[in-house]
């Protein structure tokens, strides 16, 4: 049986890097040791936009090098557009970055660690919420 793999949302990384002892930050620390954690461009984008200094950015990016990075392909961009469009037709609007995170989780059979409840509106996405 394959071990469960995780894609932490930005909010979890923020708590982790700020040493907040939230349930998901504690879970992330454990999962990092087990090597079951992935990241993506949308999460890195959101994290980098919030850094306060060049040194902080350097530390952040160095730490994230230890985590497997997932890339969007041309086909995945199209699927992301379709996913967003299908949700909007149902009256559900999810932020652009979270559409990308949800799609990558679906495509790679990952569970999203997050406190954001809107991921639960994407059919098939596995979520561990705080």
Order of alpha helices (4+ residues) and beta strands (2+ residues): beta-alpha-alpha-beta-alpha-alpha-beta-alpha-alpha-beta-beta
